[in-house]
């Protein structure tokens, strides 16, 4: 597959099919955010509920948690 932008720059993306499933294991020092079926936004490691997807923006609530609570407890 080759993608061309309208600005004249060309970026090549080559995709190779592999029958082997590959998983990217990303290791981060930040806590995991989980969204439950009821819409709760929770920190996986602690179980802290930081909001609900129906009333909160996940990225905003996660950033608030990181800045206010997690960094101070680390």
mmCIF file of the N, C-alpha and C atoms, coordinates in Angstrom:
data_MODEL
# 
_entry.id   MODEL 
# 
loop_
_atom_site.group_PDB 
_atom_site.id 
_atom_site.type_symbol 
_atom_site.label_atom_id 
_atom_site.label_alt_id 
_atom_site.label_comp_id 
_atom_site.label_asym_id 
_atom_site.label_entity_id 
_atom_site.label_seq_id 
_atom_site.pdbx_PDB_ins_code 
_atom_site.Cartn_x 
_atom_site.Cartn_y 
_atom_site.Cartn_z 
_atom_site.occupancy 
_atom_site.B_iso_or_equiv 
_atom_site.pdbx_formal_charge 
_atom_site.auth_seq_id 
_atom_site.auth_comp_id 
_atom_site.auth_asym_id 
_atom_site.auth_atom_id 
_atom_site.pdbx_PDB_model_num 
ATOM 1   N N  . UNK A 1 1  ? 0.859   -1.156  0.000  1.00 0.00 ? 1  UNK A N  1 
ATOM 2   C CA . UNK A 1 1  ? 0.000   0.000   0.000  1.00 0.00 ? 1  UNK A CA 1 
ATOM 3   C C  . UNK A 1 1  ? 0.904   1.217   0.000  1.00 0.00 ? 1  UNK A C  1 
ATOM 4   N N  . UNK A 1 2  ? 0.582   2.204   -0.786 1.00 0.00 ? 2  UNK A N  1 
ATOM 5   C CA . UNK A 1 2  ? 1.352   3.434   -0.847 1.00 0.00 ? 2  UNK A CA 1 
ATOM 6   C C  . UNK A 1 2  ? 0.391   4.598   -0.686 1.00 0.00 ? 2  UNK A C  1 
ATOM 7   N N  . UNK A 1 3  ? 0.667   5.472   0.266  1.00 0.00 ? 3  UNK A N  1 
ATOM 8   C CA . UNK A 1 3  ? -0.203  6.608   0.527  1.00 0.00 ? 3  UNK A CA 1 
ATOM 9   C C  . UNK A 1 3  ? 0.455   7.878   0.036  1.00 0.00 ? 3  UNK A C  1 
ATOM 10  N N  . UNK A 1 4  ? -0.307  8.725   -0.615 1.00 0.00 ? 4  UNK A N  1 
ATOM 11  C CA . UNK A 1 4  ? 0.202   9.997   -1.106 1.00 0.00 ? 4  UNK A CA 1 
ATOM 12  C C  . UNK A 1 4  ? -0.657  11.109  -0.549 1.00 0.00 ? 4  UNK A C  1 
ATOM 13  N N  . UNK A 1 5  ? -0.011  12.113  0.035  1.00 0.00 ? 5  UNK A N  1 
ATOM 14  C CA . UNK A 1 5  ? -0.770  13.241  0.570  1.00 0.00 ? 5  UNK A CA 1 
ATOM 15  C C  . UNK A 1 5  ? -1.004  14.270  -0.523 1.00 0.00 ? 5  UNK A C  1 
ATOM 16  N N  . UNK A 1 6  ? -1.944  15.173  -0.282 1.00 0.00 ? 6  UNK A N  1 
ATOM 17  C CA . UNK A 1 6  ? -2.266  16.204  -1.258 1.00 0.00 ? 6  UNK A CA 1 
ATOM 18  C C  . UNK A 1 6  ? -1.176  17.257  -1.381 1.00 0.00 ? 6  UNK A C  1 
ATOM 19  N N  . UNK A 1 7  ? -0.271  17.340  -0.406 1.00 0.00 ? 7  UNK A N  1 
ATOM 20  C CA . UNK A 1 7  ? 0.755   18.375  -0.428 1.00 0.00 ? 7  UNK A CA 1 
ATOM 21  C C  . UNK A 1 7  ? 1.938   18.009  -1.309 1.00 0.00 ? 7  UNK A C  1 
ATOM 22  N N  . UNK A 1 8  ? 1.940   16.829  -1.884 1.00 0.00 ? 8  UNK A N  1 
ATOM 23  C CA . UNK A 1 8  ? 3.022   16.432  -2.760 1.00 0.00 ? 8  UNK A CA 1 
ATOM 24  C C  . UNK A 1 8  ? 4.035   15.529  -2.086 1.00 0.00 ? 8  UNK A C  1 
ATOM 25  N N  . UNK A 1 9  ? 4.018   15.461  -0.770 1.00 0.00 ? 9  UNK A N  1 
ATOM 26  C CA . UNK A 1 9  ? 4.917   14.554  -0.063 1.00 0.00 ? 9  UNK A CA 1 
ATOM 27  C C  . UNK A 1 9  ? 4.366   13.142  -0.165 1.00 0.00 ? 9  UNK A C  1 
ATOM 28  N N  . UNK A 1 10 ? 5.246   12.190  -0.272 1.00 0.00 ? 10 UNK A N  1 
ATOM 29  C CA . UNK A 1 10 ? 4.824   10.799  -0.381 1.00 0.00 ? 10 UNK A CA 1 
ATOM 30  C C  . UNK A 1 10 ? 5.409   10.002  0.765  1.00 0.00 ? 10 UNK A C  1 
ATOM 31  N N  . UNK A 1 11 ? 4.553   9.286   1.463  1.00 0.00 ? 11 UNK A N  1 
ATOM 32  C CA . UNK A 1 11 ? 4.986   8.384   2.523  1.00 0.00 ? 11 UNK A CA 1 
ATOM 33  C C  . UNK A 1 11 ? 4.611   6.980   2.108  1.00 0.00 ? 11 UNK A C  1 
ATOM 34  N N  . UNK A 1 12 ? 5.552   6.086   2.171  1.00 0.00 ? 12 UNK A N  1 
ATOM 35  C CA . UNK A 1 12 ? 5.270   4.701   1.828  1.00 0.00 ? 12 UNK A CA 1 
ATOM 36  C C  . UNK A 1 12 ? 4.996   3.881   3.069  1.00 0.00 ? 12 UNK A C  1 
ATOM 37  N N  . UNK A 1 13 ? 3.924   3.143   3.055  1.00 0.00 ? 13 UNK A N  1 
ATOM 38  C CA . UNK A 1 13 ? 3.601   2.228   4.137  1.00 0.00 ? 13 UNK A CA 1 
ATOM 39  C C  . UNK A 1 13 ? 3.489   0.850   3.514  1.00 0.00 ? 13 UNK A C  1 
ATOM 40  N N  . UNK A 1 14 ? 4.296   -0.057  4.004  1.00 0.00 ? 14 UNK A N  1 
ATOM 41  C CA . UNK A 1 14 ? 4.303   -1.393  3.443  1.00 0.00 ? 14 UNK A CA 1 
ATOM 42  C C  . UNK A 1 14 ? 3.798   -2.362  4.501  1.00 0.00 ? 14 UNK A C  1 
ATOM 43  N N  . UNK A 1 15 ? 2.784   -3.120  4.155  1.00 0.00 ? 15 UNK A N  1 
ATOM 44  C CA . UNK A 1 15 ? 2.171   -4.054  5.089  1.00 0.00 ? 15 UNK A CA 1 
ATOM 45  C C  . UNK A 1 15 ? 2.434   -5.465  4.600  1.00 0.00 ? 15 UNK A C  1 
ATOM 46  N N  . UNK A 1 16 ? 3.039   -6.255  5.474  1.00 0.00 ? 16 UNK A N  1 
ATOM 47  C CA . UNK A 1 16 ? 3.341   -7.643  5.141  1.00 0.00 ? 16 UNK A CA 1 
ATOM 48  C C  . UNK A 1 16 ? 2.374   -8.528  5.905  1.00 0.00 ? 16 UNK A C  1 
ATOM 49  N N  . UNK A 1 17 ? 1.730   -9.435  5.204  1.00 0.00 ? 17 UNK A N  1 
ATOM 50  C CA . UNK A 1 17 ? 0.801   -10.361 5.859  1.00 0.00 ? 17 UNK A CA 1 
ATOM 51  C C  . UNK A 1 17 ? 1.600   -11.440 6.572  1.00 0.00 ? 17 UNK A C  1 
ATOM 52  N N  . UNK A 1 18 ? 1.231   -11.718 7.789  1.00 0.00 ? 18 UNK A N  1 
ATOM 53  C CA . UNK A 1 18 ? 1.850   -12.795 8.538  1.00 0.00 ? 18 UNK A CA 1 
ATOM 54  C C  . UNK A 1 18 ? 0.747   -13.609 9.206  1.00 0.00 ? 18 UNK A C  1 
ATOM 55  N N  . UNK A 1 19 ? 0.783   -14.927 9.079  1.00 0.00 ? 19 UNK A N  1 
ATOM 56  C CA . UNK A 1 19 ? -0.229  -15.754 9.729  1.00 0.00 ? 19 UNK A CA 1 
ATOM 57  C C  . UNK A 1 19 ? -0.040  -15.824 11.246 1.00 0.00 ? 19 UNK A C  1 
ATOM 58  N N  . UNK A 1 20 ? 1.084   -15.336 11.741 1.00 0.00 ? 20 UNK A N  1 
ATOM 59  C CA . UNK A 1 20 ? 1.366   -15.364 13.174 1.00 0.00 ? 20 UNK A CA 1 
ATOM 60  C C  . UNK A 1 20 ? 0.836   -14.084 13.804 1.00 0.00 ? 20 UNK A C  1 
ATOM 61  N N  . UNK A 1 21 ? 0.011   -14.246 14.836 1.00 0.00 ? 21 UNK A N  1 
ATOM 62  C CA . UNK A 1 21 ? -0.527  -13.079 15.528 1.00 0.00 ? 21 UNK A CA 1 
ATOM 63  C C  . UNK A 1 21 ? 0.585   -12.451 16.357 1.00 0.00 ? 21 UNK A C  1 
ATOM 64  N N  . UNK A 1 22 ? 0.732   -11.145 16.213 1.00 0.00 ? 22 UNK A N  1 
ATOM 65  C CA . UNK A 1 22 ? 1.757   -10.437 16.961 1.00 0.00 ? 22 UNK A CA 1 
ATOM 66  C C  . UNK A 1 22 ? 1.090   -9.465  17.919 1.00 0.00 ? 22 UNK A C  1 
ATOM 67  N N  . UNK A 1 23 ? 1.622   -9.370  19.106 1.00 0.00 ? 23 UNK A N  1 
ATOM 68  C CA . UNK A 1 23 ? 1.091   -8.472  20.115 1.00 0.00 ? 23 UNK A CA 1 
ATOM 69  C C  . UNK A 1 23 ? 2.190   -7.520  20.541 1.00 0.00 ? 23 UNK A C  1 
ATOM 70  N N  . UNK A 1 24 ? 1.850   -6.263  20.622 1.00 0.00 ? 24 UNK A N  1 
ATOM 71  C CA . UNK A 1 24 ? 2.794   -5.266  21.087 1.00 0.00 ? 24 UNK A CA 1 
ATOM 72  C C  . UNK A 1 24 ? 2.626   -5.130  22.593 1.00 0.00 ? 24 UNK A C  1 
ATOM 73  N N  . UNK A 1 25 ? 3.653   -5.452  23.323 1.00 0.00 ? 25 UNK A N  1 
ATOM 74  C CA . UNK A 1 25 ? 3.621   -5.308  24.775 1.00 0.00 ? 25 UNK A CA 1 
ATOM 75  C C  . UNK A 1 25 ? 4.251   -3.969  25.121 1.00 0.00 ? 25 UNK A C  1 
ATOM 76  N N  . UNK A 1 26 ? 3.405   -3.001  25.430 1.00 0.00 ? 26 UNK A N  1 
ATOM 77  C CA . UNK A 1 26 ? 3.865   -1.657  25.742 1.00 0.00 ? 26 UNK A CA 1 
ATOM 78  C C  . UNK A 1 26 ? 3.967   -1.518  27.251 1.00 0.00 ? 26 UNK A C  1 
ATOM 79  N N  . UNK A 1 27 ? 5.146   -1.196  27.729 1.00 0.00 ? 27 UNK A N  1 
ATOM 80  C CA . UNK A 1 27 ? 5.359   -1.037  29.160 1.00 0.00 ? 27 UNK A CA 1 
ATOM 81  C C  . UNK A 1 27 ? 5.416   0.445   29.466 1.00 0.00 ? 27 UNK A C  1 
ATOM 82  N N  . UNK A 1 28 ? 4.595   0.859   30.398 1.00 0.00 ? 28 UNK A N  1 
ATOM 83  C CA . UNK A 1 28 ? 4.522   2.269   30.757 1.00 0.00 ? 28 UNK A CA 1 
ATOM 84  C C  . UNK A 1 28 ? 4.582   2.402   32.262 1.00 0.00 ? 28 UNK A C  1 
ATOM 85  N N  . UNK A 1 29 ? 5.138   3.502   32.720 1.00 0.00 ? 29 UNK A N  1 
ATOM 86  C CA . UNK A 1 29 ? 5.159   3.756   34.159 1.00 0.00 ? 29 UNK A CA 1 
ATOM 87  C C  . UNK A 1 29 ? 3.834   4.339   34.635 1.00 0.00 ? 29 UNK A C  1 
ATOM 88  N N  . UNK A 1 30 ? 2.976   4.725   33.707 1.00 0.00 ? 30 UNK A N  1 
ATOM 89  C CA . UNK A 1 30 ? 1.684   5.298   34.066 1.00 0.00 ? 30 UNK A CA 1 
ATOM 90  C C  . UNK A 1 30 ? 0.666   4.201   34.349 1.00 0.00 ? 30 UNK A C  1 
ATOM 91  N N  . UNK A 1 31 ? -0.298  4.465   35.237 1.00 0.00 ? 31 UNK A N  1 
ATOM 92  C CA . UNK A 1 31 ? -1.313  3.453   35.538 1.00 0.00 ? 31 UNK A CA 1 
ATOM 93  C C  . UNK A 1 31 ? -2.284  3.260   34.374 1.00 0.00 ? 31 UNK A C  1 
ATOM 94  N N  . UNK A 1 32 ? -2.871  2.084   34.308 1.00 0.00 ? 32 UNK A N  1 
ATOM 95  C CA . UNK A 1 32 ? -3.802  1.749   33.228 1.00 0.00 ? 32 UNK A CA 1 
ATOM 96  C C  . UNK A 1 32 ? -5.189  2.307   33.513 1.00 0.00 ? 32 UNK A C  1 
ATOM 97  N N  . UNK A 1 33 ? -5.809  2.877   32.484 1.00 0.00 ? 33 UNK A N  1 
ATOM 98  C CA . UNK A 1 33 ? -7.179  3.371   32.582 1.00 0.00 ? 33 UNK A CA 1 
ATOM 99  C C  . UNK A 1 33 ? -8.101  2.328   31.961 1.00 0.00 ? 33 UNK A C  1 
ATOM 100 N N  . UNK A 1 34 ? -9.116  1.929   32.708 1.00 0.00 ? 34 UNK A N  1 
ATOM 101 C CA . UNK A 1 34 ? -10.083 0.946   32.235 1.00 0.00 ? 34 UNK A CA 1 
ATOM 102 C C  . UNK A 1 34 ? -11.455 1.600   32.156 1.00 0.00 ? 34 UNK A C  1 
ATOM 103 N N  . UNK A 1 35 ? -12.182 1.333   31.076 1.00 0.00 ? 35 UNK A N  1 
ATOM 104 C CA . UNK A 1 35 ? -13.559 1.807   30.941 1.00 0.00 ? 35 UNK A CA 1 
ATOM 105 C C  . UNK A 1 35 ? -14.460 0.581   31.062 1.00 0.00 ? 35 UNK A C  1 
ATOM 106 N N  . UNK A 1 36 ? -15.274 0.554   32.118 1.00 0.00 ? 36 UNK A N  1 
ATOM 107 C CA . UNK A 1 36 ? -16.157 -0.581  32.367 1.00 0.00 ? 36 UNK A CA 1 
ATOM 108 C C  . UNK A 1 36 ? -17.454 -0.453  31.578 1.00 0.00 ? 36 UNK A C  1 
ATOM 109 N N  . UNK A 1 37 ? -18.192 -1.549  31.496 1.00 0.00 ? 37 UNK A N  1 
ATOM 110 C CA . UNK A 1 37 ? -19.441 -1.589  30.735 1.00 0.00 ? 37 UNK A CA 1 
ATOM 111 C C  . UNK A 1 37 ? -20.452 -0.562  31.228 1.00 0.00 ? 37 UNK A C  1 
ATOM 112 N N  . UNK A 1 38 ? -20.422 -0.242  32.522 1.00 0.00 ? 38 UNK A N  1 
ATOM 113 C CA . UNK A 1 38 ? -21.357 0.757   33.050 1.00 0.00 ? 38 UNK A CA 1 
ATOM 114 C C  . UNK A 1 38 ? -20.882 2.188   32.801 1.00 0.00 ? 38 UNK A C  1 
ATOM 115 N N  . UNK A 1 39 ? -19.712 2.331   32.156 1.00 0.00 ? 39 UNK A N  1 
ATOM 116 C CA . UNK A 1 39 ? -19.189 3.646   31.802 1.00 0.00 ? 39 UNK A CA 1 
ATOM 117 C C  . UNK A 1 39 ? -18.189 4.218   32.780 1.00 0.00 ? 39 UNK A C  1 
ATOM 118 N N  . UNK A 1 40 ? -17.958 3.527   33.900 1.00 0.00 ? 40 UNK A N  1 
ATOM 119 C CA . UNK A 1 40 ? -16.998 4.032   34.875 1.00 0.00 ? 40 UNK A CA 1 
ATOM 120 C C  . UNK A 1 40 ? -15.588 4.046   34.300 1.00 0.00 ? 40 UNK A C  1 
ATOM 121 N N  . UNK A 1 41 ? -14.880 5.125   34.579 1.00 0.00 ? 41 UNK A N  1 
ATOM 122 C CA . UNK A 1 41 ? -13.468 5.245   34.235 1.00 0.00 ? 41 UNK A CA 1 
ATOM 123 C C  . UNK A 1 41 ? -12.694 4.917   35.502 1.00 0.00 ? 41 UNK A C  1 
ATOM 124 N N  . UNK A 1 42 ? -11.902 3.866   35.477 1.00 0.00 ? 42 UNK A N  1 
ATOM 125 C CA . UNK A 1 42 ? -11.213 3.433   36.689 1.00 0.00 ? 42 UNK A CA 1 
ATOM 126 C C  . UNK A 1 42 ? -9.734  3.192   36.421 1.00 0.00 ? 42 UNK A C  1 
ATOM 127 N N  . UNK A 1 43 ? -8.945  3.430   37.443 1.00 0.00 ? 43 UNK A N  1 
ATOM 128 C CA . UNK A 1 43 ? -7.524  3.119   37.389 1.00 0.00 ? 43 UNK A CA 1 
ATOM 129 C C  . UNK A 1 43 ? -7.392  1.640   37.757 1.00 0.00 ? 43 UNK A C  1 
ATOM 130 N N  . UNK A 1 44 ? -6.856  0.863   36.834 1.00 0.00 ? 44 UNK A N  1 
ATOM 131 C CA . UNK A 1 44 ? -6.835  -0.594  36.987 1.00 0.00 ? 44 UNK A CA 1 
ATOM 132 C C  . UNK A 1 44 ? -6.061  -1.044  38.221 1.00 0.00 ? 44 UNK A C  1 
ATOM 133 N N  . UNK A 1 45 ? -4.917  -0.441  38.474 1.00 0.00 ? 45 UNK A N  1 
ATOM 134 C CA . UNK A 1 45 ? -4.067  -0.892  39.572 1.00 0.00 ? 45 UNK A CA 1 
ATOM 135 C C  . UNK A 1 45 ? -4.673  -0.642  40.953 1.00 0.00 ? 45 UNK A C  1 
ATOM 136 N N  . UNK A 1 46 ? -5.420  0.449   41.107 1.00 0.00 ? 46 UNK A N  1 
ATOM 137 C CA . UNK A 1 46 ? -5.944  0.822   42.422 1.00 0.00 ? 46 UNK A CA 1 
ATOM 138 C C  . UNK A 1 46 ? -7.448  0.638   42.549 1.00 0.00 ? 46 UNK A C  1 
ATOM 139 N N  . UNK A 1 47 ? -8.149  0.579   41.430 1.00 0.00 ? 47 UNK A N  1 
ATOM 140 C CA . UNK A 1 47 ? -9.602  0.498   41.456 1.00 0.00 ? 47 UNK A CA 1 
ATOM 141 C C  . UNK A 1 47 ? -10.278 1.842   41.652 1.00 0.00 ? 47 UNK A C  1 
ATOM 142 N N  . UNK A 1 48 ? -9.489  2.927   41.706 1.00 0.00 ? 48 UNK A N  1 
ATOM 143 C CA . UNK A 1 48 ? -10.059 4.270   41.860 1.00 0.00 ? 48 UNK A CA 1 
ATOM 144 C C  . UNK A 1 48 ? -10.938 4.613   40.665 1.00 0.00 ? 48 UNK A C  1 
ATOM 145 N N  . UNK A 1 49 ? -12.195 4.985   40.910 1.00 0.00 ? 49 UNK A N  1 
ATOM 146 C CA . UNK A 1 49 ? -13.088 5.440   39.846 1.00 0.00 ? 49 UNK A CA 1 
ATOM 147 C C  . UNK A 1 49 ? -12.897 6.946   39.722 1.00 0.00 ? 49 UNK A C  1 
ATOM 148 N N  . UNK A 1 50 ? -12.502 7.394   38.533 1.00 0.00 ? 50 UNK A N  1 
ATOM 149 C CA . UNK A 1 50 ? -12.175 8.810   38.346 1.00 0.00 ? 50 UNK A CA 1 
ATOM 150 C C  . UNK A 1 50 ? -13.214 9.556   37.522 1.00 0.00 ? 50 UNK A C  1 
ATOM 151 N N  . UNK A 1 51 ? -14.263 8.883   37.110 1.00 0.00 ? 51 UNK A N  1 
ATOM 152 C CA . UNK A 1 51 ? -15.309 9.533   36.328 1.00 0.00 ? 51 UNK A CA 1 
ATOM 153 C C  . UNK A 1 51 ? -16.184 8.510   35.644 1.00 0.00 ? 51 UNK A C  1 
ATOM 154 N N  . UNK A 1 52 ? -17.041 8.993   34.772 1.00 0.00 ? 52 UNK A N  1 
ATOM 155 C CA . UNK A 1 52 ? -17.923 8.135   33.998 1.00 0.00 ? 52 UNK A CA 1 
ATOM 156 C C  . UNK A 1 52 ? -17.955 8.673   32.576 1.00 0.00 ? 52 UNK A C  1 
ATOM 157 N N  . UNK A 1 53 ? -17.889 7.782   31.614 1.00 0.00 ? 53 UNK A N  1 
ATOM 158 C CA . UNK A 1 53 ? -17.787 8.187   30.216 1.00 0.00 ? 53 UNK A CA 1 
ATOM 159 C C  . UNK A 1 53 ? -18.997 8.997   29.748 1.00 0.00 ? 53 UNK A C  1 
ATOM 160 N N  . UNK A 1 54 ? -20.136 8.839   30.420 1.00 0.00 ? 54 UNK A N  1 
ATOM 161 C CA . UNK A 1 54 ? -21.324 9.588   30.012 1.00 0.00 ? 54 UNK A CA 1 
ATOM 162 C C  . UNK A 1 54 ? -21.293 11.031  30.511 1.00 0.00 ? 54 UNK A C  1 
ATOM 163 N N  . UNK A 1 55 ? -20.483 11.309  31.525 1.00 0.00 ? 55 UNK A N  1 
ATOM 164 C CA . UNK A 1 55 ? -20.434 12.671  32.073 1.00 0.00 ? 55 UNK A CA 1 
ATOM 165 C C  . UNK A 1 55 ? -19.038 13.271  32.071 1.00 0.00 ? 55 UNK A C  1 
ATOM 166 N N  . UNK A 1 56 ? -18.038 12.490  31.698 1.00 0.00 ? 56 UNK A N  1 
ATOM 167 C CA . UNK A 1 56 ? -16.650 12.949  31.763 1.00 0.00 ? 56 UNK A CA 1 
ATOM 168 C C  . UNK A 1 56 ? -15.921 12.665  30.460 1.00 0.00 ? 56 UNK A C  1 
ATOM 169 N N  . UNK A 1 57 ? -14.908 13.454  30.195 1.00 0.00 ? 57 UNK A N  1 
ATOM 170 C CA . UNK A 1 57 ? -14.007 13.208  29.068 1.00 0.00 ? 57 UNK A CA 1 
ATOM 171 C C  . UNK A 1 57 ? -12.851 12.357  29.598 1.00 0.00 ? 57 UNK A C  1 
ATOM 172 N N  . UNK A 1 58 ? -12.683 11.118  29.105 1.00 0.00 ? 58 UNK A N  1 
ATOM 173 C CA . UNK A 1 58 ? -11.661 10.233  29.666 1.00 0.00 ? 58 UNK A CA 1 
ATOM 174 C C  . UNK A 1 58 ? -10.256 10.834  29.721 1.00 0.00 ? 58 UNK A C  1 
ATOM 175 N N  . UNK A 1 59 ? -9.818  11.489  28.664 1.00 0.00 ? 59 UNK A N  1 
ATOM 176 C CA . UNK A 1 59 ? -8.466  12.052  28.647 1.00 0.00 ? 59 UNK A CA 1 
ATOM 177 C C  . UNK A 1 59 ? -8.296  13.140  29.695 1.00 0.00 ? 59 UNK A C  1 
ATOM 178 N N  . UNK A 1 60 ? -9.323  13.952  29.888 1.00 0.00 ? 60 UNK A N  1 
ATOM 179 C CA . UNK A 1 60 ? -9.257  15.037  30.869 1.00 0.00 ? 60 UNK A CA 1 
ATOM 180 C C  . UNK A 1 60 ? -9.200  14.460  32.285 1.00 0.00 ? 60 UNK A C  1 
ATOM 181 N N  . UNK A 1 61 ? -10.053 13.492  32.578 1.00 0.00 ? 61 UNK A N  1 
ATOM 182 C CA . UNK A 1 61 ? -10.085 12.890  33.912 1.00 0.00 ? 61 UNK A CA 1 
ATOM 183 C C  . UNK A 1 61 ? -8.788  12.148  34.217 1.00 0.00 ? 61 UNK A C  1 
ATOM 184 N N  . UNK A 1 62 ? -8.250  11.455  33.218 1.00 0.00 ? 62 UNK A N  1 
ATOM 185 C CA . UNK A 1 62 ? -6.994  10.723  33.407 1.00 0.00 ? 62 UNK A CA 1 
ATOM 186 C C  . UNK A 1 62 ? -5.851  11.700  33.680 1.00 0.00 ? 62 UNK A C  1 
ATOM 187 N N  . UNK A 1 63 ? -5.808  12.789  32.928 1.00 0.00 ? 63 UNK A N  1 
ATOM 188 C CA . UNK A 1 63 ? -4.757  13.790  33.136 1.00 0.00 ? 63 UNK A CA 1 
ATOM 189 C C  . UNK A 1 63 ? -4.857  14.392  34.536 1.00 0.00 ? 63 UNK A C  1 
ATOM 190 N N  . UNK A 1 64 ? -6.085  14.691  34.976 1.00 0.00 ? 64 UNK A N  1 
ATOM 191 C CA . UNK A 1 64 ? -6.272  15.228  36.328 1.00 0.00 ? 64 UNK A CA 1 
ATOM 192 C C  . UNK A 1 64 ? -5.762  14.235  37.372 1.00 0.00 ? 64 UNK A C  1 
ATOM 193 N N  . UNK A 1 65 ? -6.088  12.956  37.174 1.00 0.00 ? 65 UNK A N  1 
ATOM 194 C CA . UNK A 1 65 ? -5.636  11.926  38.112 1.00 0.00 ? 65 UNK A CA 1 
ATOM 195 C C  . UNK A 1 65 ? -4.112  11.872  38.152 1.00 0.00 ? 65 UNK A C  1 
ATOM 196 N N  . UNK A 1 66 ? -3.492  11.873  36.984 1.00 0.00 ? 66 UNK A N  1 
ATOM 197 C CA . UNK A 1 66 ? -2.025  11.804  36.913 1.00 0.00 ? 66 UNK A CA 1 
ATOM 198 C C  . UNK A 1 66 ? -1.399  13.002  37.615 1.00 0.00 ? 66 UNK A C  1 
ATOM 199 N N  . UNK A 1 67 ? -1.892  14.198  37.319 1.00 0.00 ? 67 UNK A N  1 
ATOM 200 C CA . UNK A 1 67 ? -1.297  15.413  37.877 1.00 0.00 ? 67 UNK A CA 1 
ATOM 201 C C  . UNK A 1 67 ? -1.569  15.573  39.371 1.00 0.00 ? 67 UNK A C  1 
ATOM 202 N N  . UNK A 1 68 ? -2.759  15.226  39.815 1.00 0.00 ? 68 UNK A N  1 
ATOM 203 C CA . UNK A 1 68 ? -3.134  15.473  41.206 1.00 0.00 ? 68 UNK A CA 1 
ATOM 204 C C  . UNK A 1 68 ? -2.773  14.342  42.158 1.00 0.00 ? 68 UNK A C  1 
ATOM 205 N N  . UNK A 1 69 ? -3.052  13.113  41.775 1.00 0.00 ? 69 UNK A N  1 
ATOM 206 C CA . UNK A 1 69 ? -2.929  12.024  42.731 1.00 0.00 ? 69 UNK A CA 1 
ATOM 207 C C  . UNK A 1 69 ? -1.727  11.126  42.484 1.00 0.00 ? 69 UNK A C  1 
ATOM 208 N N  . UNK A 1 70 ? -1.600  10.638  41.276 1.00 0.00 ? 70 UNK A N  1 
ATOM 209 C CA . UNK A 1 70 ? -0.592  9.617   41.007 1.00 0.00 ? 70 UNK A CA 1 
ATOM 210 C C  . UNK A 1 70 ? 0.822   10.144  41.174 1.00 0.00 ? 70 UNK A C  1 
ATOM 211 N N  . UNK A 1 71 ? 1.097   11.320  40.644 1.00 0.00 ? 71 UNK A N  1 
ATOM 212 C CA . UNK A 1 71 ? 2.447   11.885  40.755 1.00 0.00 ? 71 UNK A CA 1 
ATOM 213 C C  . UNK A 1 71 ? 2.839   12.126  42.211 1.00 0.00 ? 71 UNK A C  1 
ATOM 214 N N  . UNK A 1 72 ? 1.898   12.535  43.046 1.00 0.00 ? 72 UNK A N  1 
ATOM 215 C CA . UNK A 1 72 ? 2.212   12.806  44.447 1.00 0.00 ? 72 UNK A CA 1 
ATOM 216 C C  . UNK A 1 72 ? 2.410   11.522  45.245 1.00 0.00 ? 72 UNK A C  1 
ATOM 217 N N  . UNK A 1 73 ? 1.770   10.434  44.815 1.00 0.00 ? 73 UNK A N  1 
ATOM 218 C CA . UNK A 1 73 ? 1.907   9.159   45.523 1.00 0.00 ? 73 UNK A CA 1 
ATOM 219 C C  . UNK A 1 73 ? 3.111   8.354   45.067 1.00 0.00 ? 73 UNK A C  1 
ATOM 220 N N  . UNK A 1 74 ? 3.708   8.746   43.973 1.00 0.00 ? 74 UNK A N  1 
ATOM 221 C CA . UNK A 1 74 ? 4.798   7.969   43.390 1.00 0.00 ? 74 UNK A CA 1 
ATOM 222 C C  . UNK A 1 74 ? 6.073   8.140   44.161 1.00 0.00 ? 74 UNK A C  1 
# 
